[in-house]
Amino acid sequence: MTTTTGQRRNSAEVTGFQASPELAGNLQRVLVDLIELHLQGKQAHWTVVGTNFRDLHLQLDELVDFARESSDTIAERMRALDAVPDGRSDTVAATTSVPQIPAYEHTTTDVVDLITTATYAVVGTLRDVHDAVDAEDPSTADLLHQVIDGLEKLAWLIKSENRKV
């Protein structure tokens, strides 16, 4: 590539930092789990019934919004690092580590347990890839920190619905 002064630039200057296959793979794992959490949260939102329905219904919307926004952040980070995210439904279904939520109606108590388990599965993926991501790209690891913090807070708020003292 030629600059305005006529000097040639090397390709590293043009492209910037690029994700290694390992970094891209780790971010892909995070991406599919966030997409799956978003989808399962919405499914639970539509099928929850019982005591404290409205409170949980609204909390699920918060979780869904957070997971959707976080998946977009991760996918856009992948693009910024010249990696290609794959959020297609078949890819998500085949590669997610998030346990499935059955399709029928669930009580609020069951949804709390199911969604908390799903949320912590995503946090588990984030924590599993964190050190490798941090070793290659601390800036991207900072994004993972934000997602972990947000998901753990939402999981705490949701699981507190079932807590007895």
N, CA, C and O of each residue as an XYZ file, in Angstrom:
660
protein
N       0.847     -1.167      0.000
C       0.000      0.000      0.000
C       0.893      1.231      0.000
O       1.946      1.247      0.638
N       0.473      2.241     -0.706
C       1.246      3.469     -0.810
C       0.573      4.561      0.005
O      -0.644      4.729     -0.075
N       1.343      5.305      0.788
C       0.804      6.413      1.570
C       0.705      7.656      0.699
O       1.112      7.635     -0.463
N       0.166      8.739      1.252
C       0.033      9.990      0.491
C       1.389     10.576      0.130
O       1.486     11.365     -0.811
N       2.425     10.211      0.848
C       3.766     10.705      0.521
C       4.475      9.794     -0.470
O       5.612     10.063     -0.857
N       3.810      8.714     -0.886
C       4.398      7.817     -1.870
C       5.219      6.695     -1.250
O       5.751      5.859     -1.980
N       5.341      6.651      0.087
C       6.104      5.582      0.727
C       5.231      4.342      0.850
O       4.026      4.434      1.085
N       5.857      3.178      0.688
C       5.118      1.926      0.863
C       5.050      1.579      2.341
O       6.017      1.769      3.079
N       3.886      1.062      2.773
C       3.710      0.603      4.146
C       3.699     -0.921      4.134
O       3.240     -1.540      3.174
N       4.202     -1.512      5.194
C       4.129     -2.976      5.246
C       2.728     -3.394      5.698
O       1.979     -2.585      6.245
N       2.388     -4.644      5.471
C       1.025     -5.110      5.752
C       0.690     -5.056      7.232
O      -0.483     -4.896      7.571
N       1.663     -5.182      8.137
C       1.388     -5.097      9.570
C       0.892     -3.705      9.942
O       0.040     -3.562     10.819
N       1.421     -2.682      9.281
C       0.961     -1.326      9.549
C      -0.466     -1.126      9.074
O      -1.225     -0.377      9.688
N      -0.833     -1.777      8.007
C      -2.164     -1.625      7.430
C      -3.198     -2.396      8.245
O      -4.299     -1.898      8.479
N      -2.856     -3.583      8.671
C      -3.834     -4.441      9.333
C      -3.836     -4.309     10.844
O      -4.858     -4.593     11.467
N      -2.757     -3.896     11.455
C      -2.710     -3.833     12.911
C      -2.614     -5.220     13.520
O      -2.260     -6.188     12.846
N      -2.933     -5.301     14.801
C      -2.881     -6.566     15.522
C      -3.945     -7.507     14.988
O      -5.096     -7.113     14.798
N      -3.557     -8.750     14.745
C      -4.501     -9.756     14.265
C      -4.553    -10.913     15.254
O      -3.537    -11.308     15.826
N      -5.747    -11.442     15.442
C      -5.933    -12.577     16.339
C      -5.269    -13.817     15.761
O      -5.361    -14.091     14.565
N      -4.608    -14.550     16.625
C      -4.099    -15.858     16.229
C      -5.295    -16.805     16.114
O      -6.387    -16.480     16.581
N      -5.101    -17.959     15.502
C      -6.199    -18.942     15.460
C      -6.681    -19.321     16.864
O      -7.874    -19.549     17.067
N      -5.755    -19.389     17.840
C      -6.163    -19.734     19.206
C      -7.045    -18.640     19.809
O      -8.079    -18.934     20.409
N      -6.639    -17.387     19.650
C      -7.448    -16.281     20.182
C      -8.809    -16.250     19.503
O      -9.831    -16.105     20.173
N      -8.835    -16.383     18.203
C     -10.107    -16.392     17.468
C     -10.990    -17.545     17.942
O     -12.195    -17.371     18.122
N     -10.401    -18.708     18.144
C     -11.165    -19.865     18.617
C     -11.735    -19.659     20.006
O     -12.873    -20.040     20.282
N     -10.939    -19.053     20.885
C     -11.420    -18.777     22.238
C     -12.571    -17.772     22.220
O     -13.551    -17.939     22.946
N     -12.457    -16.743     21.403
C     -13.531    -15.760     21.308
C     -14.773    -16.370     20.660
O     -15.895    -16.010     21.017
N     -14.586    -17.273     19.727
C     -15.714    -17.967     19.116
C     -16.471    -18.786     20.152
O     -17.701    -18.820     20.135
N     -15.751    -19.442     21.052
C     -16.404    -20.202     22.130
C     -17.269    -19.288     22.983
O     -18.402    -19.630     23.322
N     -16.732    -18.127     23.327
C     -17.479    -17.155     24.124
C     -18.707    -16.678     23.344
O     -19.808    -16.591     23.889
N     -18.504    -16.376     22.082
C     -19.592    -15.871     21.254
C     -20.772    -16.833     21.204
O     -21.909    -16.423     21.438
N     -20.522    -18.101     20.904
C     -21.645    -19.036     20.778
C     -22.359    -19.236     22.106
O     -23.577    -19.410     22.133
N     -21.620    -19.215     23.200
C     -22.274    -19.370     24.496
C     -23.122    -18.141     24.843
O     -24.202    -18.284     25.417
N     -22.655    -16.956     24.508
C     -23.462    -15.758     24.756
C     -24.724    -15.748     23.893
O     -25.798    -15.370     24.360
N     -24.589    -16.159     22.647
C     -25.764    -16.237     21.772
C     -26.758    -17.251     22.335
O     -27.960    -16.988     22.383
N     -26.261    -18.391     22.752
C     -27.139    -19.427     23.310
C     -27.817    -18.936     24.587
O     -29.003    -19.196     24.792
N     -27.092    -18.239     25.437
C     -27.690    -17.698     26.664
C     -28.792    -16.701     26.316
O     -29.857    -16.707     26.934
N     -28.540    -15.864     25.346
C     -29.559    -14.908     24.890
C     -30.817    -15.647     24.440
O     -31.927    -15.276     24.821
N     -30.646    -16.684     23.635
C     -31.792    -17.432     23.123
C     -32.517    -18.195     24.228
O     -33.747    -18.195     24.282
N     -31.770    -18.832     25.093
C     -32.400    -19.588     26.177
C     -33.077    -18.659     27.178
O     -34.130    -18.989     27.723
N     -32.477    -17.507     27.419
C     -33.106    -16.531     28.308
C     -34.439    -16.075     27.753
O     -35.402    -15.912     28.502
N     -34.504    -15.869     26.449
C     -35.765    -15.456     25.828
C     -36.772    -16.595     25.883
O     -37.952    -16.358     26.141
N     -36.335    -17.816     25.649
C     -37.238    -18.971     25.749
C     -37.808    -19.069     27.161
O     -39.008    -19.282     27.333
N     -36.965    -18.919     28.157
C     -37.434    -18.965     29.543
C     -38.397    -17.811     29.817
O     -39.394    -17.986     30.516
N     -38.109    -16.668     29.285
C     -38.953    -15.476     29.429
C     -40.370    -15.742     28.906
O     -41.351    -15.288     29.493
N     -40.461    -16.473     27.813
C     -41.759    -16.758     27.203
C     -42.513    -17.883     27.907
O     -43.736    -17.967     27.792
N     -41.809    -18.744     28.631
C     -42.450    -19.959     29.156
C     -42.518    -20.008     30.676
O     -42.966    -21.010     31.234
N     -42.092    -18.966     31.349
C     -42.111    -18.959     32.813
C     -43.523    -18.667     33.323
O     -44.237    -17.830     32.770
N     -43.910    -19.369     34.382
C     -45.205    -19.163     35.035
C     -45.021    -19.300     36.543
O     -44.095    -19.967     37.005
N     -45.905    -18.668     37.303
C     -45.908    -18.891     38.744
C     -45.641    -17.657     39.572
O     -45.685    -16.527     39.087
N     -45.365    -17.908     40.823
C     -45.127    -16.867     41.814
C     -43.954    -15.986     41.400
O     -42.929    -16.486     40.937
N     -44.106    -14.688     41.566
C     -43.094    -13.691     41.188
C     -42.806    -13.687     39.690
O     -41.711    -13.336     39.251
N     -43.821    -14.087     38.913
C     -43.675    -14.147     37.464
C     -43.131    -12.840     36.886
O     -42.139    -12.839     36.157
N     -43.787    -11.734     37.219
C     -43.417    -10.461     36.598
C     -41.980    -10.067     36.926
O     -41.243     -9.629     36.042
N     -41.581    -10.215     38.168
C     -40.201     -9.875     38.542
C     -39.198    -10.699     37.743
O     -38.235    -10.157     37.199
N     -39.422    -11.991     37.676
C     -38.492    -12.857     36.949
C     -38.556    -12.581     35.450
O     -37.526    -12.582     34.775
N     -39.733    -12.349     34.936
C     -39.913    -12.019     33.524
C     -39.049    -10.809     33.152
O     -38.378    -10.816     32.120
N     -39.067     -9.787     33.985
C     -38.271     -8.583     33.742
C     -36.772     -8.832     33.925
O     -35.955     -8.294     33.178
N     -36.415     -9.648     34.919
C     -34.999     -9.988     35.111
C     -34.453    -10.758     33.911
O     -33.307    -10.565     33.504
N     -35.280    -11.624     33.357
C     -34.843    -12.376     32.169
C     -34.590    -11.440     30.999
O     -33.654    -11.650     30.226
N     -35.417    -10.406     30.861
C     -35.169     -9.411     29.813
C     -33.816     -8.737     30.007
O     -33.096     -8.503     29.036
N     -33.467     -8.423     31.248
C     -32.160     -7.812     31.525
C     -31.035     -8.750     31.121
O     -30.059     -8.323     30.504
N     -31.165    -10.017     31.463
C     -30.141    -11.003     31.102
C     -30.041    -11.147     29.586
O     -28.940    -11.176     29.036
N     -31.173    -11.236     28.918
C     -31.196    -11.367     27.466
C     -30.511    -10.173     26.811
O     -29.690    -10.338     25.909
N     -30.848     -8.979     27.265
C     -30.231     -7.768     26.707
C     -28.724     -7.762     26.918
O     -27.963     -7.429     26.010
N     -28.298     -8.133     28.126
C     -26.866     -8.151     28.426
C     -26.141     -9.183     27.557
O     -25.083     -8.889     27.000
N     -26.701    -10.385     27.441
C     -26.065    -11.436     26.630
C     -26.008    -11.029     25.164
O     -24.997    -11.250     24.498
N     -27.093    -10.433     24.653
C     -27.120    -10.008     23.251
C     -26.082     -8.907     23.001
O     -25.326     -8.976     22.032
N     -26.047     -7.904     23.866
C     -25.075     -6.825     23.702
C     -23.645     -7.339     23.838
O     -22.753     -6.904     23.109
N     -23.429     -8.256     24.762
C     -22.089     -8.819     24.954
C     -21.664     -9.657     23.756
O     -20.500     -9.624     23.359
N     -22.595    -10.407     23.179
C     -22.235    -11.199     21.992
C     -21.853    -10.273     20.841
O     -20.936    -10.576     20.079
N     -22.544     -9.161     20.715
C     -22.208     -8.195     19.670
C     -20.829     -7.589     19.925
O     -20.047     -7.404     18.992
N     -20.536     -7.285     21.175
C     -19.215     -6.737     21.531
C     -18.113     -7.728     21.178
O     -17.094     -7.344     20.601
N     -18.309     -8.993     21.518
C     -17.291    -10.018     21.229
C     -17.150    -10.208     19.722
O     -16.030    -10.284     19.216
N     -18.257    -10.286     19.001
C     -18.186    -10.471     17.544
C     -17.492     -9.283     16.875
O     -16.689     -9.465     15.960
N     -17.798     -8.082     17.328
C     -17.153     -6.909     16.743
C     -15.673     -6.851     17.114
O     -14.857     -6.387     16.318
N     -15.322     -7.310     18.299
C     -13.900     -7.379     18.669
C     -13.184     -8.374     17.760
O     -12.064     -8.123     17.316
N     -13.836     -9.501     17.488
C     -13.242    -10.475     16.575
C     -12.983     -9.840     15.214
O     -11.921    -10.043     14.625
N     -13.942     -9.076     14.715
C     -13.756     -8.420     13.414
C     -12.627     -7.402     13.474
O     -11.849     -7.273     12.529
N     -12.540     -6.678     14.591
C     -11.464     -5.692     14.732
C     -10.094     -6.360     14.693
O      -9.103     -5.738     14.311
N     -10.046     -7.626     15.088
C      -8.792     -8.392     15.088
C      -8.672     -9.282     13.853
O      -7.850    -10.198     13.815
N      -9.490     -9.007     12.856
C      -9.492     -9.740     11.583
C      -9.856    -11.214     11.715
O      -9.452    -12.030     10.886
N     -10.612    -11.559     12.746
C     -11.170    -12.910     12.874
C     -12.621    -12.838     12.398
O     -13.235    -11.771     12.402
N     -13.152    -13.974     11.994
C     -14.512    -14.007     11.471
C     -15.419    -14.755     12.455
O     -15.273    -15.964     12.634
N     -16.349    -14.045     13.088
C     -17.269    -14.703     14.021
C     -18.289    -15.549     13.266
O     -18.655    -15.237     12.132
N     -18.737    -16.609     13.900
C     -19.770    -17.465     13.310
C     -20.903    -17.612     14.319
O     -20.814    -18.403     15.259
N     -21.959    -16.846     14.114
C     -23.108    -16.880     14.997
C     -24.313    -17.551     14.379
O     -25.441    -17.346     14.827
N     -24.083    -18.359     13.344
C     -25.197    -19.056     12.705
C     -25.805    -20.070     13.665
O     -25.104    -20.663     14.485
N     -27.106    -20.262     13.555
C     -27.817    -21.125     14.493
C     -27.251    -22.545     14.530
O     -27.154    -23.137     15.605
N     -26.877    -23.100     13.373
C     -26.333    -24.457     13.376
C     -24.990    -24.508     14.098
O     -24.694    -25.487     14.783
N     -24.186    -23.476     13.953
C     -22.897    -23.420     14.647
C     -23.107    -23.296     16.149
O     -22.454    -23.979     16.938
N     -24.019    -22.423     16.533
C     -24.304    -22.234     17.957
C     -24.801    -23.537     18.566
O     -24.304    -23.965     19.608
N     -25.765    -24.162     17.933
C     -26.334    -25.404     18.465
C     -25.288    -26.520     18.563
O     -25.314    -27.315     19.503
N     -24.385    -26.578     17.613
C     -23.389    -27.653     17.589
C     -22.229    -27.425     18.546
O     -21.562    -28.384     18.935
N     -21.968    -26.175     18.939
C     -20.733    -25.909     19.681
C     -20.913    -25.288     21.056
O     -19.927    -25.129     21.775
N     -22.118    -24.934     21.449
C     -22.297    -24.296     22.745
C     -22.059    -25.273     23.895
O     -22.275    -26.478     23.764
N     -21.613    -24.728     25.011
C     -21.451    -25.541     26.225
C     -22.597    -25.307     27.200
O     -22.605    -25.869     28.295
N     -23.559    -24.487     26.812
C     -24.677    -24.144     27.694
C     -25.706    -25.275     27.662
O     -26.152    -25.675     26.586
N     -26.088    -25.796     28.841
C     -27.100    -26.856     28.859
C     -28.450    -26.336     28.356
O     -28.813    -25.182     28.585
N     -29.171    -27.199     27.676
C     -30.447    -26.827     27.072
C     -31.562    -26.680     28.107
O     -31.594    -27.376     29.123
N     -32.470    -25.754     27.815
C     -33.691    -25.594     28.602
C     -34.808    -26.278     27.833
O     -35.002    -25.995     26.651
N     -35.549    -27.175     28.481
C     -36.667    -27.829     27.780
C     -37.693    -26.803     27.291
O     -37.803    -25.716     27.857
N     -38.437    -27.148     26.248
C     -39.307    -26.207     25.547
C     -40.634    -25.911     26.246
O     -41.288    -24.930     25.891
N     -41.043    -26.684     27.185
C     -42.359    -26.494     27.794
C     -42.349    -25.411     28.880
O     -41.302    -24.845     29.194
N     -43.531    -25.131     29.449
C     -43.629    -24.147     30.529
C     -42.849    -24.613     31.758
O     -42.714    -25.807     32.025
N     -42.336    -23.607     32.503
C     -41.582    -23.890     33.726
C     -42.037    -22.955     34.824
O     -42.415    -21.812     34.567
N     -41.998    -23.444     36.039
C     -42.308    -22.584     37.181
C     -41.175    -21.578     37.372
O     -40.058    -21.790     36.902
N     -41.467    -20.518     38.046
C     -40.446    -19.511     38.309
C     -39.259    -20.126     39.048
O     -38.107    -19.803     38.757
N     -39.537    -20.999     39.989
C     -38.457    -21.649     40.742
C     -37.542    -22.444     39.821
O     -36.319    -22.368     39.938
N     -38.132    -23.206     38.907
C     -37.329    -23.989     37.966
C     -36.550    -23.091     37.004
O     -35.388    -23.363     36.704
N     -37.187    -22.028     36.523
C     -36.505    -21.114     35.599
C     -35.307    -20.463     36.277
O     -34.252    -20.310     35.661
N     -35.460    -20.083     37.529
C     -34.330    -19.503     38.260
C     -33.157    -20.471     38.240
O     -32.030    -20.076     37.941
N     -33.413    -21.727     38.553
C     -32.324    -22.717     38.572
C     -31.755    -22.963     37.173
O     -30.537    -23.023     37.002
N     -32.620    -23.102     36.184
C     -32.165    -23.368     34.815
C     -31.329    -22.209     34.266
O     -30.260    -22.426     33.696
N     -31.814    -20.998     34.438
C     -31.110    -19.834     33.892
C     -29.835    -19.546     34.661
O     -28.836    -19.132     34.073
N     -29.855    -19.758     35.960
C     -28.624    -19.563     36.734
C     -27.560    -20.555     36.279
O     -26.395    -20.191     36.123
N     -27.957    -21.804     36.067
C     -27.023    -22.820     35.574
C     -26.483    -22.429     34.199
O     -25.284    -22.545     33.944
N     -27.366    -21.968     33.318
C     -26.935    -21.558     31.973
C     -25.976    -20.370     32.050
O     -24.970    -20.328     31.342
N     -26.290    -19.427     32.899
C     -25.443    -18.235     33.031
C     -24.062    -18.614     33.549
O     -23.052    -18.139     33.031
N     -24.016    -19.460     34.563
C     -22.714    -19.875     35.087
C     -21.943    -20.746     34.093
O     -20.713    -20.787     34.143
N     -22.633    -21.435     33.202
C     -21.929    -22.180     32.146
C     -21.185    -21.203     31.233
O     -20.047    -21.460     30.842
N     -21.822    -20.093     30.898
C     -21.156    -19.085     30.066
C     -19.986    -18.469     30.825
O     -18.913    -18.270     30.256
N     -20.185    -18.170     32.092
C     -19.087    -17.640     32.907
C     -17.940    -18.650     32.940
O     -16.773    -18.264     32.890
N     -18.264    -19.930     33.024
C     -17.230    -20.963     33.006
C     -16.409    -20.921     31.729
O     -15.187    -21.062     31.773
N     -17.061    -20.728     30.598
C     -16.345    -20.604     29.326
C     -15.451    -19.370     29.339
O     -14.286    -19.434     28.947
N     -15.999    -18.257     29.787
C     -15.215    -17.018     29.865
C     -13.980    -17.202     30.736
O     -12.883    -16.792     30.355
N     -14.148    -17.808     31.889
C     -13.009    -18.022     32.795
C     -12.022    -19.040     32.212
O     -10.813    -18.933     32.419
N     -12.548    -20.022     31.487
C     -11.694    -21.047     30.888
C     -10.758    -20.469     29.829
O      -9.608    -20.894     29.722
N     -11.238    -19.510     29.052
C     -10.415    -18.947     27.980
C      -9.645    -17.703     28.421
O      -8.749    -17.245     27.712
N      -9.984    -17.164     29.572
C      -9.447    -15.868     29.987
C      -7.927    -15.780     29.947
O      -7.384    -14.860     29.335
N      -7.235    -16.708     30.580
C      -5.772    -16.593     30.692
C      -5.094    -16.641     29.326
O      -4.144    -15.900     29.076
N      -5.577    -17.505     28.450
C      -4.994    -17.581     27.105
C      -5.269    -16.288     26.332
O      -4.400    -15.794     25.614
N      -6.472    -15.747     26.478
C      -6.798    -14.479     25.820
C      -5.921    -13.367     26.379
O      -5.370    -12.569     25.621
N      -5.788    -13.312     27.691
C      -4.994    -12.265     28.335
C      -3.533    -12.326     27.913
O      -2.890    -11.290     27.745
N      -3.004    -13.535     27.741
C      -1.607    -13.687     27.339
C      -1.362    -13.109     25.941
O      -0.289    -12.573     25.664
N      -2.348    -13.222     25.080
C      -2.178    -12.728     23.714
C      -2.655    -11.290     23.533
O      -2.061    -10.516     22.782
N      -3.745    -10.942     24.238
C      -4.340     -9.627     24.007
C      -5.046     -9.123     25.259
O      -6.239     -9.366     25.436
N      -4.321     -8.424     26.130
C      -4.920     -7.907     27.364
C      -6.133     -7.006     27.128
O      -7.035     -6.964     27.964
N      -6.169     -6.297     26.023
C      -7.328     -5.441     25.737
C      -8.601     -6.268     25.582
O      -9.663     -5.883     26.073
N      -8.490     -7.387     24.909
C      -9.647     -8.264     24.752
C      -9.999     -8.914     26.079
O     -11.177     -9.117     26.371
N      -9.007     -9.242     26.880
C      -9.278     -9.805     28.206
C     -10.069     -8.821     29.056
O     -10.893     -9.234     29.873
N      -9.831     -7.529     28.877
C     -10.613     -6.523     29.599
C     -12.096     -6.624     29.241
O     -12.955     -6.454     30.106
N     -12.396     -6.894     27.992
C     -13.790     -7.089     27.591
C     -14.380     -8.320     28.275
O     -15.535     -8.306     28.703
N     -13.589     -9.373     28.375
C     -14.066    -10.582     29.050
C     -14.371    -10.291     30.514
O     -15.353    -10.797     31.057
N     -13.533     -9.475     31.158
C     -13.776     -9.093     32.558
C     -15.140     -8.437     32.712
O     -15.882     -8.747     33.643
N     -15.466     -7.540     31.808
C     -16.740     -6.831     31.878
C     -17.916     -7.794     31.725
O     -18.933     -7.654     32.404
N     -17.774     -8.760     30.839
C     -18.847     -9.728     30.628
C     -18.984    -10.633     31.851
O     -20.098    -10.915     32.293
N     -17.859    -11.085     32.395
C     -17.906    -11.921     33.600
C     -18.582    -11.164     34.733
O     -19.484    -11.696     35.381
N     -18.162     -9.945     34.975
C     -18.753     -9.141     36.054
C     -20.258     -8.993     35.863
O     -21.028     -9.172     36.807
N     -20.671     -8.669     34.655
C     -22.093     -8.466     34.392
C     -22.908     -9.737     34.556
O     -23.987     -9.713     35.149
N     -22.400    -10.850     34.034
C     -23.138    -12.110     34.132
C     -23.208    -12.613     35.566
O     -24.242    -13.121     36.000
N     -22.112    -12.474     36.301
C     -22.148    -12.932     37.696
C     -23.118    -12.095     38.529
O     -23.794    -12.622     39.413
N     -23.186    -10.817     38.256
C     -24.149     -9.971     38.968
C     -25.574    -10.397     38.623
O     -26.407    -10.545     39.517
N     -25.861    -10.592     37.349
C     -27.208    -11.002     36.947
C     -27.561    -12.378     37.498
O     -28.701    -12.598     37.906
N     -26.618    -13.300     37.519
C     -26.868    -14.629     38.086
C     -27.194    -14.517     39.573
O     -28.099    -15.193     40.062
N     -26.475    -13.682     40.280
C     -26.737    -13.475     41.711
C     -28.141    -12.921     41.927
O     -28.870    -13.395     42.799
N     -28.517    -11.928     41.142
C     -29.847    -11.335     41.292
C     -30.943    -12.355     40.991
O     -31.953    -12.413     41.691
N     -30.741    -13.147     39.960
C     -31.759    -14.132     39.586
C     -31.818    -15.265     40.603
O     -32.907    -15.637     41.038
N     -30.675    -15.822     40.990
C     -30.708    -16.969     41.905
C     -31.212    -16.579     43.289
O     -31.663    -17.436     44.049
N     -31.139    -15.302     43.619
C     -31.658    -14.848     44.923
C     -33.166    -15.002     45.027
O     -33.707    -15.002     46.133
N     -33.856    -15.134     43.901
C     -35.305    -15.370     43.909
C     -35.649    -16.665     44.648
O     -36.709    -16.752     45.268
N     -34.775    -17.668     44.592
C     -35.035    -18.957     45.233
C     -34.381    -19.102     46.595
O     -34.594    -20.106     47.273
N     -33.610    -18.149     46.999
C     -32.837    -18.265     48.248
C     -33.734    -18.195     49.464
O     -34.646    -17.371     49.531
N     -33.474    -19.048     50.407
C     -34.181    -19.068     51.685
C     -33.155    -18.869     52.796
O     -32.055    -19.420     52.742
N     -33.519    -18.086     53.795
C     -32.607    -17.889     54.950
C     -33.238    -18.357     56.219
O     -32.625    -18.269     57.282
